[in-house]
Amino acid sequence: MTKSNTKTRPNSATEDPFLWLEDRTGKETLDWVHRQNEITVAELQGDPSYQTCFQTALDLMTAEDNIAVGSALNGHVYNFWQDKTNVLGLWRRTPVASYKTEKPEWETIIDFDSLSAKEGVKWVFSGASRLYPDFSRCLLSLSPDGGDASEMREFDIDSKSFFEGGFRAPASKSSFNWLDKDTVIVSAAFEEDEKTQSGYPRVVKLWQRGTRLEDATPIFEAQKQDLAAGGSLEFDGDKRHLLLTRTLDFFASHSFLRLPSGENRRIPLPDDVTDAVLFRDQFVFGVRSPWTAPDGTLCKPDGLYSLDFARWIETNVLGPVETVHEPADRVSIAGIARTRNRLCINLMDNVRGKVVACDRSGNGWSLQPVALPENGSVGISHAERFGSSVSFSFTDFLTPSSIIWSDDNAATLTTVKSQPARFDASSLVSEQFEARSKDGTKIPYFVVRRRDQNGPVPTLLYGYGGFEVPLLPGYAGVRGRLWLEKGNAYVQANIRGGGEFGPNWHQAALKANRQNAFDDFAAVAQDLVKRGIATPATLGIQGGSNGGLLTGVSLTQHPELFGAVIIDVPLLDMLRYTELPPGASWMAEYGDPAKPEEAASLAAYSPYQHVEPDAAYPPVLLTTSTADDRVHPGHARKMAARLQAAGHAKTLFFEETEGGHGGRGDRRPQAAQAAMKYVFLQRALAGTA
C-alpha cells in the first residue's frame, strides 16, 4: 500500500509568497502568465507532432458534418453552430421537417462574428429567455469574454434585430426571465448589496418596460450567506406560476409560489429536494435524503414522487404524496423533462442510460420504458414544454453520437442524425471493471483500449468525483484520433462524490469524507497496474475544475502512481478557496475553512499546502483562463509557481486569456489546448519528454 502525504500545513497570507498571483489582471501577474505561456508554447507547440495534432483537433471541432443538436419550439428547431468560417458562431433555426433531412435549410438569427466585428467585442452567446406564446421576443445573454457574467439585450427573432429602447442590462451574473411582454423577472447581482457572498443574485425584482433597471420593484430576497436567489415563470399547460427560489447551497433550497395577493408562500418540502418539475397539476420531486411526508409516505433518494399542486394552492395543505418511480439498487435519476403531455425520466443503471416515459391519469401514474438503444449513454436532448416533440441522444465510447426524435411524446422514434465515425474503432474494445477502494467500496471504471493489447501502454485516467456530476461513456473524436488510434488506452473512473449512483454516492465524499474520492481514484490507478493495462510510468491523469482538485491531490499524495498529471481550471488552495469568488458557493461540498474542524480536513489534503521539494513528482501541466469567473485562475497560477520554486522543473503552466471556465468561444484556442495536452501526455508517458 502506498503512503499518503497528508500532513497539515499553515496558509496565512504572510506565509504565502505567491498571494500576488491572485490579482486576476494585474500587470505583474499577467507578465508572469505571459512568460509561463511562452515557455509552455515553445515546449509543446515546438514538438514536431503538435501541428498535425492541432489541425486534426480543429478539423474535428469545426467539421461541417458534426451533429447540429437543437431544441424544437413552435415549429422550428433552434441550434447554436460553430465551424471554421463561423468562429464565434451562428444562432439559427430551421423548420422541424427540414431539421430531419440530411441537409437542413438553416435561417441565421444572429451571426456573432458579424456582431462582434461591428461592436468590437468578442461576444459569446449565453442563451435567451423566450416570450410565450409566439417566442419571438428574447432576452438575449451575451458574454464579453466567455465568462459567466453576461450582458442582456431585448431581441426580436422575426426581424432579427435588437429592440430600440428595449430591455437592456450591463454584464453581470444576474439572470432575466419574462413575466409578460412588458415585465421582466430580474434575479439581480449588480450592486454589492444585491449579491450573495458568492457573488450571485440575492434579490429578485420585477422590472416594468419604460422604467429604469435601478427602479425595479423587489419582490423576494435571499440571505447574504445563501448561494443565490432566483425567479422564473413556470408553465403547466395553460397555467402560469411565478416560482421563487432561495438557494441555500448547492444541495439545499427553499421554493416559493408567488400568489396573486403578493404573498410568497413556501412549498412545504424538505431543503434537499431535487429533480422538481410541474406536470398536470402535480409537483414532481425527488429527495437527497429520506423524508417522511405528512401523510406517512416515505420518500427515498433515487425515487421520484408527486403531490397535488393545485390542491395545495387552493387549501395550503400538503395532501397525499404519490410514488412516481421506485428507487432501485445502483439505479439513479440523471434528469427529468416534460412535453406538454408526458414526463420523461432519464435513469442511469450501473452507469448505463435508459429513459422511462410517465403518464398521469385519474388512476395515478403509469410508466413505460422508451425503446432506446442499450448499454450506452442516453440523454434527453430536448423536450418541448408546449408541444409533443422530444429527442434523445445515444453514444458510448466507440459509437458516434446520434439523435433519436419523436413528434408524439416518445411513442414512436426515428434516428434523424448520426455523426460520422471520427476514428477507427474496429480494433478497440470498451470494458467495465471494478477496483476496491481503501475502505472496501467497489469503484467501477471503464477502459477503452486495443482488443489485442499485450502489456502496458500509455494510459490516460480521467476523473471528476464531485457535485453529484456523473461521468458517463461518450464518444470523443479528438480523443480517438489523437490518443486511441496511436495504441494508447483511455480510462474513466466513476469515483464517489459524483452522481453515478445517486445522492448517497455523492454524500460519501462530502466535506470531511472528501478523502474517499481521492482514495477511490488511487485505487483505480493501482488496479490498472495490477491488471497490466499500465505501469505508473505509463499512466497519466487528467481532471478539470473539481477534477483539477482531484488530480492536484493525486499528485501530492501519490506521485509514485503516475507518469504525467494534467490539472485543468482547478481548485488547489483549499484554505483560501472561499476568498476567491465565487468559492464561497461550494462550502456545502468542501466545508468552510473559517471553521477550525472543517479547516483541519481541508488542510489535510489541500494540494497547494502539500508541495514537497524532495518529492519525485512526474511532469505536470496546469491550465486555466484569465476570464474564468467560476474557478479563479489564482489556484493554478500559485500551484505552478510553488512547484517550480520547489525545484520541480517539469512543471508547465498555460493560461488562456479568454473563454471562461468552459473554454467557450473561438474553437482555435480550444483545439490548441487539446493538441498541447496530448503532446504533453505522449511525450511524458512514452518516455520522449
SULRA-V950415 format. One record per residue. N is the residue number from 1. RES is the residue in one small letter. PSI is psi in whole degrees, -180 to 180 (999 if undefined). Layout:
BEGIN
n=N res=RES psi=PSI
n=N res=RES psi=PSI
END
This chain:
BEGIN
n=1 res=m psi=136
n=2 res=t psi=153
n=3 res=k psi=138
n=4 res=s psi=125
n=5 res=n psi=97
n=6 res=t psi=36
n=7 res=k psi=147
n=8 res=t psi=138
n=9 res=r psi=148
n=10 res=p psi=162
n=11 res=n psi=37
n=12 res=s psi=156
n=13 res=a psi=-35
n=14 res=t psi=-21
n=15 res=e psi=3
n=16 res=d psi=100
n=17 res=p psi=-8
n=18 res=f psi=20
n=19 res=l psi=-30
n=20 res=w psi=-21
n=21 res=l psi=-5
n=22 res=e psi=-11
n=23 res=d psi=103
n=24 res=r psi=-46
n=25 res=t psi=19
n=26 res=g psi=150
n=27 res=k psi=-46
n=28 res=e psi=-41
n=29 res=t psi=-48
n=30 res=l psi=-30
n=31 res=d psi=-42
n=32 res=w psi=-44
n=33 res=v psi=-46
n=34 res=h psi=-37
n=35 res=r psi=-42
n=36 res=q psi=-44
n=37 res=n psi=-40
n=38 res=e psi=-42
n=39 res=i psi=-46
n=40 res=t psi=-43
n=41 res=v psi=-44
n=42 res=a psi=-40
n=43 res=e psi=-48
n=44 res=l psi=-42
n=45 res=q psi=-15
n=46 res=g psi=-9
n=47 res=d psi=141
n=48 res=p psi=-26
n=49 res=s psi=-9
n=50 res=y psi=-50
n=51 res=q psi=-40
n=52 res=t psi=-42
n=53 res=c psi=-45
n=54 res=f psi=-48
n=55 res=q psi=-39
n=56 res=t psi=-47
n=57 res=a psi=-45
n=58 res=l psi=-42
n=59 res=d psi=-42
n=60 res=l psi=-40
n=61 res=m psi=-28
n=62 res=t psi=15
n=63 res=a psi=137
n=64 res=e psi=-17
n=65 res=d psi=15
n=66 res=n psi=153
n=67 res=i psi=130
n=68 res=a psi=94
n=69 res=v psi=131
n=70 res=g psi=171
n=71 res=s psi=135
n=72 res=a psi=139
n=73 res=l psi=119
n=74 res=n psi=42
n=75 res=g psi=-6
n=76 res=h psi=155
n=77 res=v psi=127
n=78 res=y psi=142
n=79 res=n psi=144
n=80 res=f psi=130
n=81 res=w psi=135
n=82 res=q psi=141
n=83 res=d psi=-168
n=84 res=k psi=-34
n=85 res=t psi=-43
n=86 res=n psi=79
n=87 res=v psi=-47
n=88 res=l psi=-13
n=89 res=g psi=164
n=90 res=l psi=135
n=91 res=w psi=124
n=92 res=r psi=171
n=93 res=r psi=162
n=94 res=t psi=151
n=95 res=p psi=151
n=96 res=v psi=-44
n=97 res=a psi=-39
n=98 res=s psi=-38
n=99 res=y psi=-34
n=100 res=k psi=-10
n=101 res=t psi=169
n=102 res=e psi=-36
n=103 res=k psi=86
n=104 res=p psi=153
n=105 res=e psi=102
n=106 res=w psi=141
n=107 res=e psi=120
n=108 res=t psi=129
n=109 res=i psi=-52
n=110 res=i psi=132
n=111 res=d psi=106
n=112 res=f psi=-24
n=113 res=d psi=-43
n=114 res=s psi=-44
n=115 res=l psi=-42
n=116 res=s psi=-39
n=117 res=a psi=-38
n=118 res=k psi=-40
n=119 res=e psi=-9
n=120 res=g psi=22
n=121 res=v psi=135
n=122 res=k psi=81
n=123 res=w psi=134
n=124 res=v psi=126
n=125 res=f psi=127
n=126 res=s psi=12
n=127 res=g psi=175
n=128 res=a psi=137
n=129 res=s psi=127
n=130 res=r psi=143
n=131 res=l psi=119
n=132 res=y psi=142
n=133 res=p psi=-8
n=134 res=d psi=-16
n=135 res=f psi=19
n=136 res=s psi=-39
n=137 res=r psi=137
n=138 res=c psi=151
n=139 res=l psi=100
n=140 res=l psi=132
n=141 res=s psi=130
n=142 res=l psi=122
n=143 res=s psi=131
n=144 res=p psi=-13
n=145 res=d psi=7
n=146 res=g psi=-4
n=147 res=g psi=-176
n=148 res=d psi=-29
n=149 res=a psi=130
n=150 res=s psi=151
n=151 res=e psi=149
n=152 res=m psi=136
n=153 res=r psi=146
n=154 res=e psi=134
n=155 res=f psi=147
n=156 res=d psi=122
n=157 res=i psi=-42
n=158 res=d psi=-43
n=159 res=s psi=-7
n=160 res=k psi=49
n=161 res=s psi=155
n=162 res=f psi=144
n=163 res=f psi=123
n=164 res=e psi=121
n=165 res=g psi=13
n=166 res=g psi=-172
n=167 res=f psi=136
n=168 res=r psi=140
n=169 res=a psi=146
n=170 res=p psi=168
n=171 res=a psi=132
n=172 res=s psi=-179
n=173 res=k psi=22
n=174 res=s psi=163
n=175 res=s psi=157
n=176 res=f psi=134
n=177 res=n psi=150
n=178 res=w psi=139
n=179 res=l psi=-48
n=180 res=d psi=-177
n=181 res=k psi=-15
n=182 res=d psi=8
n=183 res=t psi=132
n=184 res=v psi=136
n=185 res=i psi=116
n=186 res=v psi=117
n=187 res=s psi=101
n=188 res=a psi=136
n=189 res=a psi=55
n=190 res=f psi=-60
n=191 res=e psi=161
n=192 res=e psi=-37
n=193 res=d psi=-9
n=194 res=e psi=-6
n=195 res=k psi=148
n=196 res=t psi=174
n=197 res=q psi=-17
n=198 res=s psi=-6
n=199 res=g psi=9
n=200 res=y psi=171
n=201 res=p psi=138
n=202 res=r psi=-21
n=203 res=v psi=137
n=204 res=v psi=133
n=205 res=k psi=161
n=206 res=l psi=125
n=207 res=w psi=117
n=208 res=q psi=142
n=209 res=r psi=139
n=210 res=g psi=-3
n=211 res=t psi=165
n=212 res=r psi=148
n=213 res=l psi=-41
n=214 res=e psi=-12
n=215 res=d psi=7
n=216 res=a psi=150
n=217 res=t psi=119
n=218 res=p psi=136
n=219 res=i psi=-8
n=220 res=f psi=144
n=221 res=e psi=145
n=222 res=a psi=175
n=223 res=q psi=158
n=224 res=k psi=-37
n=225 res=q psi=-7
n=226 res=d psi=168
n=227 res=l psi=-49
n=228 res=a psi=167
n=229 res=a psi=150
n=230 res=g psi=160
n=231 res=g psi=144
n=232 res=s psi=155
n=233 res=l psi=118
n=234 res=e psi=137
n=235 res=f psi=139
n=236 res=d psi=95
n=237 res=g psi=-125
n=238 res=d psi=-2
n=239 res=k psi=142
n=240 res=r psi=137
n=241 res=h psi=127
n=242 res=l psi=108
n=243 res=l psi=139
n=244 res=l psi=144
n=245 res=t psi=130
n=246 res=r psi=105
n=247 res=t psi=111
n=248 res=l psi=-44
n=249 res=d psi=-169
n=250 res=f psi=-23
n=251 res=f psi=12
n=252 res=a psi=140
n=253 res=s psi=161
n=254 res=h psi=129
n=255 res=s psi=143
n=256 res=f psi=148
n=257 res=l psi=128
n=258 res=r psi=118
n=259 res=l psi=159
n=260 res=p psi=-27
n=261 res=s psi=-13
n=262 res=g psi=-5
n=263 res=e psi=138
n=264 res=n psi=101
n=265 res=r psi=124
n=266 res=r psi=136
n=267 res=i psi=119
n=268 res=p psi=70
n=269 res=l psi=162
n=270 res=p psi=161
n=271 res=d psi=-32
n=272 res=d psi=33
n=273 res=v psi=144
n=274 res=t psi=168
n=275 res=d psi=48
n=276 res=a psi=138
n=277 res=v psi=148
n=278 res=l psi=134
n=279 res=f psi=114
n=280 res=r psi=54
n=281 res=d psi=7
n=282 res=q psi=139
n=283 res=f psi=109
n=284 res=v psi=137
n=285 res=f psi=161
n=286 res=g psi=175
n=287 res=v psi=152
n=288 res=r psi=-19
n=289 res=s psi=156
n=290 res=p psi=140
n=291 res=w psi=130
n=292 res=t psi=116
n=293 res=a psi=162
n=294 res=p psi=-28
n=295 res=d psi=4
n=296 res=g psi=-6
n=297 res=t psi=129
n=298 res=l psi=114
n=299 res=c psi=127
n=300 res=k psi=152
n=301 res=p psi=145
n=302 res=d psi=5
n=303 res=g psi=172
n=304 res=l psi=136
n=305 res=y psi=168
n=306 res=s psi=156
n=307 res=l psi=158
n=308 res=d psi=100
n=309 res=f psi=-39
n=310 res=a psi=-40
n=311 res=r psi=-41
n=312 res=w psi=-40
n=313 res=i psi=-43
n=314 res=e psi=-39
n=315 res=t psi=-15
n=316 res=n psi=28
n=317 res=v psi=129
n=318 res=l psi=109
n=319 res=g psi=-160
n=320 res=p psi=144
n=321 res=v psi=129
n=322 res=e psi=153
n=323 res=t psi=122
n=324 res=v psi=-47
n=325 res=h psi=125
n=326 res=e psi=139
n=327 res=p psi=154
n=328 res=a psi=156
n=329 res=d psi=131
n=330 res=r psi=20
n=331 res=v psi=128
n=332 res=s psi=163
n=333 res=i psi=120
n=334 res=a psi=-20
n=335 res=g psi=163
n=336 res=i psi=150
n=337 res=a psi=159
n=338 res=r psi=143
n=339 res=t psi=-170
n=340 res=r psi=-34
n=341 res=n psi=6
n=342 res=r psi=148
n=343 res=l psi=133
n=344 res=c psi=131
n=345 res=i psi=121
n=346 res=n psi=119
n=347 res=l psi=155
n=348 res=m psi=122
n=349 res=d psi=103
n=350 res=n psi=47
n=351 res=v psi=28
n=352 res=r psi=141
n=353 res=g psi=153
n=354 res=k psi=165
n=355 res=v psi=138
n=356 res=v psi=131
n=357 res=a psi=137
n=358 res=c psi=136
n=359 res=d psi=154
n=360 res=r psi=125
n=361 res=s psi=-175
n=362 res=g psi=-22
n=363 res=n psi=5
n=364 res=g psi=-149
n=365 res=w psi=142
n=366 res=s psi=140
n=367 res=l psi=143
n=368 res=q psi=130
n=369 res=p psi=142
n=370 res=v psi=133
n=371 res=a psi=73
n=372 res=l psi=161
n=373 res=p psi=153
n=374 res=e psi=169
n=375 res=n psi=38
n=376 res=g psi=-166
n=377 res=s psi=121
n=378 res=v psi=130
n=379 res=g psi=158
n=380 res=i psi=108
n=381 res=s psi=-43
n=382 res=h psi=155
n=383 res=a psi=125
n=384 res=e psi=105
n=385 res=r psi=-32
n=386 res=f psi=14
n=387 res=g psi=-154
n=388 res=s psi=7
n=389 res=s psi=146
n=390 res=v psi=144
n=391 res=s psi=155
n=392 res=f psi=150
n=393 res=s psi=148
n=394 res=f psi=137
n=395 res=t psi=166
n=396 res=d psi=-171
n=397 res=f psi=-28
n=398 res=l psi=1
n=399 res=t psi=119
n=400 res=p psi=151
n=401 res=s psi=149
n=402 res=s psi=157
n=403 res=i psi=124
n=404 res=i psi=122
n=405 res=w psi=146
n=406 res=s psi=137
n=407 res=d psi=1
n=408 res=d psi=51
n=409 res=n psi=37
n=410 res=a psi=15
n=411 res=a psi=-46
n=412 res=t psi=144
n=413 res=l psi=143
n=414 res=t psi=131
n=415 res=t psi=117
n=416 res=v psi=-19
n=417 res=k psi=137
n=418 res=s psi=125
n=419 res=q psi=137
n=420 res=p psi=155
n=421 res=a psi=137
n=422 res=r psi=-12
n=423 res=f psi=164
n=424 res=d psi=108
n=425 res=a psi=5
n=426 res=s psi=-30
n=427 res=s psi=4
n=428 res=l psi=157
n=429 res=v psi=144
n=430 res=s psi=127
n=431 res=e psi=154
n=432 res=q psi=127
n=433 res=f psi=176
n=434 res=e psi=140
n=435 res=a psi=154
n=436 res=r psi=119
n=437 res=s psi=176
n=438 res=k psi=-35
n=439 res=d psi=9
n=440 res=g psi=-8
n=441 res=t psi=137
n=442 res=k psi=126
n=443 res=i psi=114
n=444 res=p psi=150
n=445 res=y psi=154
n=446 res=f psi=144
n=447 res=v psi=129
n=448 res=v psi=123
n=449 res=r psi=176
n=450 res=r psi=140
n=451 res=r psi=-32
n=452 res=d psi=23
n=453 res=q psi=130
n=454 res=n psi=91
n=455 res=g psi=165
n=456 res=p psi=145
n=457 res=v psi=164
n=458 res=p psi=127
n=459 res=t psi=132
n=460 res=l psi=121
n=461 res=l psi=123
n=462 res=y psi=141
n=463 res=g psi=165
n=464 res=y psi=-76
n=465 res=g psi=54
n=466 res=g psi=162
n=467 res=f psi=26
n=468 res=e psi=20
n=469 res=v psi=121
n=470 res=p psi=149
n=471 res=l psi=119
n=472 res=l psi=157
n=473 res=p psi=138
n=474 res=g psi=149
n=475 res=y psi=132
n=476 res=a psi=107
n=477 res=g psi=-41
n=478 res=v psi=-46
n=479 res=r psi=-40
n=480 res=g psi=-45
n=481 res=r psi=-42
n=482 res=l psi=-9
n=483 res=w psi=-60
n=484 res=l psi=-39
n=485 res=e psi=-17
n=486 res=k psi=8
n=487 res=g psi=8
n=488 res=n psi=169
n=489 res=a psi=152
n=490 res=y psi=137
n=491 res=v psi=137
n=492 res=q psi=120
n=493 res=a psi=133
n=494 res=n psi=67
n=495 res=i psi=164
n=496 res=r psi=155
n=497 res=g psi=-28
n=498 res=g psi=-172
n=499 res=g psi=18
n=500 res=e psi=-34
n=501 res=f psi=33
n=502 res=g psi=-172
n=503 res=p psi=-38
n=504 res=n psi=-38
n=505 res=w psi=-39
n=506 res=h psi=-47
n=507 res=q psi=-20
n=508 res=a psi=-10
n=509 res=a psi=23
n=510 res=l psi=144
n=511 res=k psi=-114
n=512 res=a psi=-16
n=513 res=n psi=11
n=514 res=r psi=-32
n=515 res=q psi=-24
n=516 res=n psi=-42
n=517 res=a psi=-42
n=518 res=f psi=-39
n=519 res=d psi=-38
n=520 res=d psi=-45
n=521 res=f psi=-44
n=522 res=a psi=-37
n=523 res=a psi=-39
n=524 res=v psi=-43
n=525 res=a psi=-45
n=526 res=q psi=-36
n=527 res=d psi=-36
n=528 res=l psi=-40
n=529 res=v psi=-42
n=530 res=k psi=-37
n=531 res=r psi=-6
n=532 res=g psi=12
n=533 res=i psi=-36
n=534 res=a psi=167
n=535 res=t psi=165
n=536 res=p psi=-37
n=537 res=a psi=-24
n=538 res=t psi=10
n=539 res=l psi=117
n=540 res=g psi=155
n=541 res=i psi=152
n=542 res=q psi=143
n=543 res=g psi=152
n=544 res=g psi=147
n=545 res=s psi=-118
n=546 res=n psi=-32
n=547 res=g psi=-26
n=548 res=g psi=-36
n=549 res=l psi=-44
n=550 res=l psi=-48
n=551 res=t psi=-28
n=552 res=g psi=-43
n=553 res=v psi=-41
n=554 res=s psi=-38
n=555 res=l psi=-48
n=556 res=t psi=-28
n=557 res=q psi=-35
n=558 res=h psi=58
n=559 res=p psi=-24
n=560 res=e psi=-11
n=561 res=l psi=-11
n=562 res=f psi=152
n=563 res=g psi=-11
n=564 res=a psi=147
n=565 res=v psi=125
n=566 res=i psi=126
n=567 res=i psi=104
n=568 res=d psi=138
n=569 res=v psi=60
n=570 res=p psi=164
n=571 res=l psi=134
n=572 res=l psi=-32
n=573 res=d psi=90
n=574 res=m psi=-5
n=575 res=l psi=-10
n=576 res=r psi=6
n=577 res=y psi=-29
n=578 res=t psi=-15
n=579 res=e psi=-10
n=580 res=l psi=103
n=581 res=p psi=141
n=582 res=p psi=43
n=583 res=g psi=-32
n=584 res=a psi=-20
n=585 res=s psi=-12
n=586 res=w psi=12
n=587 res=m psi=-28
n=588 res=a psi=-22
n=589 res=e psi=-47
n=590 res=y psi=-29
n=591 res=g psi=170
n=592 res=d psi=114
n=593 res=p psi=-10
n=594 res=a psi=-13
n=595 res=k psi=122
n=596 res=p psi=-43
n=597 res=e psi=-33
n=598 res=e psi=-32
n=599 res=a psi=-35
n=600 res=a psi=-43
n=601 res=s psi=-34
n=602 res=l psi=-44
n=603 res=a psi=-26
n=604 res=a psi=-25
n=605 res=y psi=-11
n=606 res=s psi=114
n=607 res=p psi=-38
n=608 res=y psi=-35
n=609 res=q psi=-3
n=610 res=h psi=18
n=611 res=v psi=125
n=612 res=e psi=131
n=613 res=p psi=-27
n=614 res=d psi=9
n=615 res=a psi=150
n=616 res=a psi=77
n=617 res=y psi=143
n=618 res=p psi=173
n=619 res=p psi=140
n=620 res=v psi=138
n=621 res=l psi=119
n=622 res=l psi=136
n=623 res=t psi=151
n=624 res=t psi=-172
n=625 res=s psi=135
n=626 res=t psi=-37
n=627 res=a psi=5
n=628 res=d psi=108
n=629 res=d psi=20
n=630 res=r psi=-51
n=631 res=v psi=117
n=632 res=h psi=136
n=633 res=p psi=-15
n=634 res=g psi=-31
n=635 res=h psi=-55
n=636 res=a psi=-40
n=637 res=r psi=-50
n=638 res=k psi=-39
n=639 res=m psi=-43
n=640 res=a psi=-44
n=641 res=a psi=-42
n=642 res=r psi=-42
n=643 res=l psi=-45
n=644 res=q psi=-40
n=645 res=a psi=-28
n=646 res=a psi=3
n=647 res=g psi=10
n=648 res=h psi=87
n=649 res=a psi=-21
n=650 res=k psi=40
n=651 res=t psi=118
n=652 res=l psi=148
n=653 res=f psi=137
n=654 res=f psi=132
n=655 res=e psi=119
n=656 res=e psi=143
n=657 res=t psi=-3
n=658 res=e psi=168
n=659 res=g psi=-14
n=660 res=g psi=-166
n=661 res=h psi=-36
n=662 res=g psi=7
n=663 res=g psi=39
n=664 res=r psi=165
n=665 res=g psi=-141
n=666 res=d psi=130
n=667 res=r psi=-20
n=668 res=r psi=-48
n=669 res=p psi=-30
n=670 res=q psi=-42
n=671 res=a psi=-38
n=672 res=a psi=-43
n=673 res=q psi=-43
n=674 res=a psi=-45
n=675 res=a psi=-43
n=676 res=m psi=-38
n=677 res=k psi=-42
n=678 res=y psi=-34
n=679 res=v psi=-46
n=680 res=f psi=-48
n=681 res=l psi=-46
n=682 res=q psi=-43
n=683 res=r psi=-44
n=684 res=a psi=-42
n=685 res=l psi=-20
n=686 res=a psi=2
n=687 res=g psi=26
n=688 res=t psi=5
n=689 res=a psi=999
END
